[in-house]
């Protein structure tokens, strides 16, 4: 760009004879509109991710009730650390074995007060759950689940629950 063109642009930008040719706020709007749009896009993406995490959690619970080994293998991260409300801790293989062919059998899970927080490729889900084991009385726990996004799929990598007093 020549120096003459730069001077002409500056004159137009600064106004001629004290008149402001570019209305006040136009320069600011050129910045603000994209920033606000980006904020809404990020917020919508986080909301979608939160819904995806909730769906993954629901699919996990359903797989536990159905004793679906293949679904559990797909929904749980390889480095899973699963801490039961009684204090027992299991890795992925131990947990899948316990809920599909071992002593841990469940009829249903009822979730309430579920909150999801997404932090990029990680998410935390917390809430209350009414656990109904097969052949035993239901009990309530407070649960904390940690998920990672692995290739576009949310997988549980950590779980801890604590029994709630009635």
Secondary structure, 3 states (H helix, E strand, C coil): CCHHHHHHHHHHHHCECCECCCCCCHHHHHHHHHHHHHHHHHHHHHHHHHHHHHHHHHHHHHHHHHCCHHHHHHHEEEEEEEECCCCCEECHHHHHHHHHCCCCCEEEEEEEEEEEEEECCEEEEEEEEEEEECCCCCEEEEEEEEEEEECCEEEEEEEEEEECCC
